[in-house]
Amino acid sequence: MRPAEPPDEVRSVSVDFGIVTDPDTDWGAIDERLDDVATTSVDLNAGRVEFTAFDWPAHPDAAAEPGTDHLARAARALHTSADGTAREVGFIVDAFVPAWIEADPSVAGVDVEGRRSPYQASASALTTGPVGDRLVEYVAALGERYDPSQIAVTELFLSRYTFGDDDLALYREMTGAADWPRDDDGRIDHDAPEIGAWRSDVLAGLLTRVRAALDDVRDGRGTQIALAMDVRVDWDDPAAGVPASGHDYEVLLRAADRLVVWAYVGPRDKSPRDVERLTAGLAAGGIDPARLTLSVGLWGGSADADPPQAISPELMAGTVTAAATNGVTDVNVTPLSHLTDAHWEALAAVWSP
């Protein structure tokens, strides 16, 4: 799952959880597609702490299909290219916990109106509560069982739902402040930099715990497994990250090995030129391009759109080319489910001309 010598350039495709766990997935056909576009890496969605792609002995009720190790099946099929070159195989872990929240609403984040998030755990549940503990345990279990090249945590952000009483207590403890920052009318100042800085510290603290747990697996060889985190983008000030979501890049890079930057052009109506400006802004702001993956999202609009919409093959190809600029050598395309024949052909023209 991790070649002895990493590739000079990482060209990866992310495989959706639904494809990973589908018993009818034709892995041979996917392997051929990956060969056609000369991928050097593949990322498999391993699921959530509450819904996993394998039997997790500590939490057997979470298995998508008890008795079936979908990750092992996929990895065996995809880890070697047609010419015998080993591909890197990484995992993606989704931090959302909708089923857990439905069963125990107390772990959900709360907004200023008292509404609970249907997906996102509170900052306190991630820092001192059971959700963070379970996430640390899950990543460590994946590292121990499979020894992948990388584990990336996605959907880990704090933006709207961090204003419950438990999170206020955590904010007070971590910052020494008596209350949330407020405006002249006494309302919580959502845009206060203090809140963004605190959220980033919360997530960096969680990542530090995950990194420490990974370091201990496989008799200490887990140090070789990279820890990554998906992050949102500020297109106007790339190097600043998005502190309002807890995504201050410099803070997160103190805990994670690399950041997976969402170069999702469809939902934001961006162009390849915007992506090249993004990589230039990151480099100019002192963010090490060697610690970045530029992830080209194929969504044409909302990820929840029904039916799903994808950007054009031409826009994808231009964006993939633009992503590998200003020192970036790690480019990802996601998700596999949005890759039509035309997308595969366009990607081959870029990666395997």
C-alpha positions as CSV (number, residue, x, y, z in Angstrom):
1,M,0.0,0.0,0.0
2,R,3.1,2.2,0.2
3,P,5.8,1.9,-2.4
4,A,9.4,1.8,-1.1
5,E,10.1,4.9,-3.2
6,P,7.3,7.5,-3.4
7,P,6.5,8.8,-6.9
8,D,8.1,12.1,-8.0
9,E,4.6,13.3,-8.9
10,V,1.4,12.1,-7.3
11,R,-1.6,11.8,-9.6
12,S,-4.4,10.3,-7.7
13,V,-8.1,9.5,-8.1
14,S,-10.5,9.2,-5.1
15,V,-13.0,6.4,-5.0
16,D,-16.4,7.0,-3.4
17,F,-17.5,5.0,-0.4
18,G,-20.5,3.7,-2.3
19,I,-18.2,2.2,-5.0
20,V,-15.8,0.8,-2.4
21,T,-18.6,-1.0,-0.6
22,D,-20.6,-2.1,-3.6
23,P,-20.2,-5.9,-4.0
24,D,-20.7,-5.6,-7.8
25,T,-17.9,-3.1,-8.3
26,D,-15.7,-4.2,-11.2
27,W,-12.3,-3.5,-9.8
28,G,-10.5,-4.9,-12.8
29,A,-12.2,-2.3,-15.0
30,I,-11.3,0.5,-12.6
31,D,-7.7,-0.7,-12.5
32,E,-7.5,-0.5,-16.3
33,R,-8.9,3.1,-16.1
34,L,-6.2,4.1,-13.6
35,D,-3.6,2.6,-15.9
36,D,-4.9,4.5,-18.9
37,V,-4.4,7.8,-17.1
38,A,-1.1,6.9,-15.5
39,T,-2.2,7.4,-11.9
40,T,0.5,6.9,-9.3
41,S,-1.9,6.8,-6.3
42,V,-5.5,5.9,-5.4
43,D,-7.5,7.1,-2.4
44,L,-10.3,4.8,-1.0
45,N,-13.1,6.2,1.1
46,A,-13.1,4.1,4.2
47,G,-16.3,5.7,5.6
48,R,-17.1,7.2,9.0
49,V,-16.6,6.1,12.5
50,E,-20.3,5.0,12.5
51,F,-20.3,3.4,9.1
52,T,-17.1,1.5,8.0
53,A,-15.9,-0.3,4.9
54,F,-14.6,-3.3,7.0
55,D,-15.3,-5.1,10.2
56,W,-14.0,-2.9,13.0
57,P,-13.6,-5.3,16.0
58,A,-14.0,-2.5,18.5
59,H,-17.3,-1.4,16.9
60,P,-18.7,-4.3,14.8
61,D,-22.1,-2.7,14.5
62,A,-20.5,0.0,12.3
63,A,-19.7,-2.3,9.4
64,A,-21.4,-1.5,6.1
65,E,-21.4,-5.3,5.3
66,P,-20.4,-7.5,8.2
67,G,-17.9,-10.2,7.2
68,T,-16.5,-8.3,4.1
69,D,-13.3,-6.3,4.0
70,H,-14.1,-3.9,1.2
71,L,-10.9,-1.9,1.7
72,A,-8.6,-5.0,1.4
73,R,-10.5,-6.2,-1.7
74,A,-10.1,-2.8,-3.4
75,A,-6.5,-2.3,-2.4
76,R,-5.5,-5.8,-3.7
77,A,-7.0,-4.9,-7.1
78,L,-5.5,-1.4,-7.4
79,H,-2.2,-1.3,-5.7
80,T,-0.1,-2.4,-8.7
81,S,-0.3,-0.8,-12.2
82,A,-0.1,-2.8,-15.4
83,D,3.7,-2.4,-15.7
84,G,4.3,-3.7,-12.2
85,T,4.8,-0.3,-10.6
86,A,3.4,0.0,-7.2
87,R,0.7,2.6,-6.6
88,E,0.3,4.4,-3.3
89,V,-3.0,3.5,-1.7
90,G,-4.5,5.9,0.8
91,F,-7.7,6.1,2.8
92,I,-10.2,8.9,3.3
93,V,-12.1,9.2,6.6
94,D,-15.3,11.3,6.7
95,A,-15.7,13.2,10.1
96,F,-19.5,13.6,9.8
97,V,-21.6,11.6,12.3
98,P,-25.3,11.9,11.3
99,A,-26.4,8.6,12.7
100,W,-24.6,9.2,16.0
101,I,-26.2,12.7,16.3
102,E,-29.6,11.2,15.6
103,A,-29.1,8.7,18.4
104,D,-27.5,11.1,20.8
105,P,-28.1,14.8,19.9
106,S,-25.9,16.0,22.7
107,V,-22.8,15.4,20.6
108,A,-24.0,17.8,17.8
109,G,-22.7,21.3,17.3
110,V,-25.2,24.1,18.1
111,D,-25.6,27.4,16.3
112,V,-26.4,30.7,17.8
113,E,-30.2,30.1,17.5
114,G,-29.9,26.8,19.4
115,R,-30.3,24.6,16.4
116,R,-28.3,21.4,16.3
117,S,-26.3,20.3,13.2
118,P,-27.5,17.1,11.6
119,Y,-24.0,16.1,10.6
120,Q,-21.3,18.0,12.5
121,A,-20.1,17.2,16.0
122,S,-19.5,20.1,18.4
123,A,-16.0,21.4,19.1
124,S,-16.2,19.9,22.6
125,A,-17.3,16.5,21.3
126,L,-14.2,16.5,19.1
127,T,-11.8,17.8,21.8
128,T,-12.8,16.2,25.1
129,G,-15.8,14.1,24.0
130,P,-16.5,10.7,22.5
131,V,-16.6,11.7,18.8
132,G,-12.9,12.9,18.8
133,D,-11.9,9.8,20.8
134,R,-13.6,7.6,18.3
135,L,-12.1,9.3,15.3
136,V,-8.6,9.0,16.8
137,E,-9.3,5.3,17.5
138,Y,-10.6,4.8,14.0
139,V,-7.7,6.3,12.2
140,A,-5.3,4.3,14.4
141,A,-7.3,1.1,13.6
142,L,-6.9,1.8,9.8
143,G,-3.2,2.4,10.2
144,E,-2.6,-0.8,12.2
145,R,-4.7,-3.0,10.0
146,Y,-3.6,-1.8,6.5
147,D,-0.5,0.4,6.7
148,P,-1.7,2.7,3.9
149,S,0.5,5.5,2.4
150,Q,-1.8,8.2,3.8
151,I,-5.0,8.7,5.8
152,A,-6.9,11.9,5.0
153,V,-9.7,13.3,7.2
154,T,-12.4,15.1,5.3
155,E,-15.5,17.1,6.3
156,L,-13.6,18.2,9.4
157,F,-14.5,21.9,9.8
158,L,-16.1,24.1,12.4
159,S,-18.1,27.0,11.1
160,R,-21.7,27.5,12.1
161,Y,-22.3,25.0,14.8
162,T,-19.9,25.9,17.6
163,F,-22.0,28.0,20.0
164,G,-23.5,25.5,22.4
165,D,-22.9,25.8,26.2
166,D,-20.3,23.0,26.0
167,D,-18.4,24.8,23.3
168,L,-18.5,28.1,25.2
169,A,-17.0,26.3,28.2
170,L,-14.3,24.9,25.9
171,Y,-13.7,28.4,24.4
172,R,-13.3,29.9,27.8
173,E,-10.9,27.1,28.9
174,M,-8.7,27.4,25.8
175,T,-8.6,31.2,25.4
176,G,-9.2,32.6,28.9
177,A,-12.0,34.8,27.5
178,A,-15.1,35.2,29.6
179,D,-17.5,35.1,26.6
180,W,-17.8,35.0,22.8
181,P,-16.7,38.2,21.0
182,R,-19.8,40.3,20.5
183,D,-20.7,43.3,18.4
184,D,-22.0,46.7,19.6
185,D,-25.6,45.2,19.8
186,G,-24.5,42.4,22.0
187,R,-24.8,39.7,19.3
188,I,-22.0,37.1,18.8
189,D,-19.5,38.4,16.3
190,H,-19.3,35.4,14.0
191,D,-16.5,36.9,12.0
192,A,-14.3,37.8,15.0
193,P,-10.7,36.5,14.3
194,E,-10.6,35.1,17.9
195,I,-13.3,32.6,17.0
196,G,-11.5,31.5,13.8
197,A,-8.2,31.2,15.7
198,W,-9.9,29.1,18.4
199,R,-11.5,26.8,15.9
200,S,-8.2,26.2,14.1
201,D,-6.6,25.4,17.5
202,V,-9.4,22.9,18.2
203,L,-8.8,21.0,14.9
204,A,-5.0,21.2,15.2
205,G,-5.3,19.7,18.7
206,L,-7.5,16.8,17.4
207,L,-5.0,16.2,14.5
208,T,-2.1,16.1,17.0
209,R,-3.9,13.4,18.9
210,V,-4.5,11.5,15.6
211,R,-0.9,11.8,14.6
212,A,0.3,10.5,18.0
213,A,-2.0,7.5,17.7
214,L,-0.8,6.7,14.2
215,D,2.8,7.0,15.4
216,D,2.2,4.2,17.8
217,V,0.7,1.6,15.4
218,R,2.7,-1.3,13.9
219,D,5.3,-1.1,16.6
220,G,6.2,2.5,15.8
221,R,6.2,2.1,12.0
222,G,3.0,4.1,11.8
223,T,5.2,7.2,11.6
224,Q,5.5,6.4,7.9
225,I,1.8,6.9,7.3
226,A,1.1,10.4,6.3
227,L,-1.8,12.3,8.0
228,A,-3.7,14.7,5.7
229,M,-6.7,16.9,6.1
230,D,-9.1,18.4,3.6
231,V,-9.4,22.1,3.7
232,R,-11.6,24.9,2.3
233,V,-10.2,27.7,0.1
234,D,-10.2,31.5,0.3
235,W,-9.8,32.3,-3.4
236,D,-9.0,35.9,-2.6
237,D,-6.4,35.3,0.0
238,P,-5.2,31.7,-0.5
239,A,-2.4,31.5,2.1
240,A,-4.8,32.7,4.8
241,G,-6.8,29.5,4.6
242,V,-10.3,29.8,6.0
243,P,-9.9,30.4,9.8
244,A,-13.7,30.8,10.1
245,S,-13.9,27.1,9.4
246,G,-11.0,26.3,11.6
247,H,-8.8,26.0,8.5
248,D,-5.8,28.3,9.3
249,Y,-3.3,26.4,7.1
250,E,-0.2,27.3,9.1
251,V,-1.8,26.2,12.3
252,L,-3.1,22.9,10.8
253,L,0.3,22.1,9.2
254,R,1.8,22.1,12.7
255,A,-0.2,18.9,13.3
256,A,-0.9,17.4,9.9
257,D,1.7,16.2,7.3
258,R,-0.2,17.7,4.4
259,L,-3.4,19.6,3.4
260,V,-5.8,18.5,0.7
261,V,-6.9,21.8,-0.8
262,W,-10.3,21.9,-2.4
263,A,-9.8,23.3,-5.8
264,Y,-13.5,22.8,-6.6
265,V,-14.1,25.1,-9.5
266,G,-17.7,24.1,-10.3
267,P,-19.6,25.2,-7.2
268,R,-17.6,28.5,-7.1
269,D,-17.7,29.2,-10.9
270,K,-13.9,29.3,-11.1
271,S,-11.6,28.7,-14.0
272,P,-8.2,27.1,-14.4
273,R,-6.7,30.6,-14.4
274,D,-8.2,31.0,-10.9
275,V,-6.6,27.7,-9.8
276,E,-3.2,28.9,-11.1
277,R,-3.6,32.1,-9.1
278,L,-4.5,29.9,-6.1
279,T,-1.3,27.9,-6.3
280,A,0.7,31.1,-6.8
281,G,-1.0,32.7,-3.8
282,L,-0.2,29.7,-1.6
283,A,3.4,29.7,-2.6
284,A,3.8,33.5,-2.2
285,G,2.2,33.2,1.3
286,G,4.9,30.8,2.4
287,I,2.8,27.6,2.3
288,D,5.1,24.8,1.3
289,P,3.8,23.3,-2.0
290,A,5.4,19.9,-1.1
291,R,2.9,19.6,1.7
292,L,-0.2,20.3,-0.4
293,T,-2.5,18.2,-2.5
294,L,-4.6,20.2,-5.0
295,S,-7.9,18.3,-5.2
296,V,-9.9,18.9,-8.4
297,G,-13.5,18.3,-7.5
298,L,-15.7,17.2,-10.4
299,W,-19.0,18.5,-8.9
300,G,-20.7,20.9,-11.2
301,G,-22.8,22.4,-8.3
302,S,-23.8,21.1,-4.9
303,A,-22.4,17.7,-3.9
304,D,-26.0,16.9,-2.9
305,A,-27.6,17.7,-6.3
306,D,-30.0,15.1,-7.6
307,P,-29.2,14.1,-10.3
308,P,-25.5,14.9,-9.7
309,Q,-23.9,17.4,-12.0
310,A,-20.3,17.3,-13.2
311,I,-18.0,19.9,-14.6
312,S,-17.1,19.4,-18.3
313,P,-14.1,17.2,-19.3
314,E,-12.5,20.2,-20.8
315,L,-12.8,22.2,-17.5
316,M,-11.5,19.3,-15.6
317,A,-8.5,18.9,-17.8
318,G,-7.6,22.6,-17.6
319,T,-8.0,22.6,-13.9
320,V,-5.8,19.5,-13.4
321,T,-3.1,21.2,-15.5
322,A,-3.4,24.4,-13.5
323,A,-3.3,22.6,-10.2
324,A,0.2,21.4,-10.9
325,T,1.8,24.8,-11.0
326,N,4.0,26.9,-8.6
327,G,5.7,23.9,-7.1
328,V,2.6,21.7,-6.6
329,T,3.4,18.1,-7.6
330,D,0.5,16.3,-5.9
331,V,-2.8,16.5,-7.8
332,N,-6.0,14.6,-7.0
333,V,-9.2,14.1,-9.0
334,T,-12.5,13.4,-7.1
335,P,-14.8,11.5,-7.1
336,L,-14.5,8.5,-9.4
337,S,-18.2,8.3,-9.8
338,H,-18.3,11.5,-11.8
339,L,-15.7,10.4,-14.3
340,T,-17.4,9.6,-17.6
341,D,-15.7,8.1,-20.6
342,A,-15.1,11.6,-21.9
343,H,-13.6,12.6,-18.5
344,W,-11.2,9.6,-18.5
345,E,-10.1,10.5,-22.1
346,A,-9.5,14.1,-21.1
347,L,-7.6,13.1,-18.0
348,A,-5.4,10.7,-20.1
349,A,-4.5,13.5,-22.4
350,V,-3.1,15.5,-19.4
351,W,-1.5,12.7,-17.4
352,S,-0.6,10.2,-20.0
353,P,-0.4,12.0,-23.3
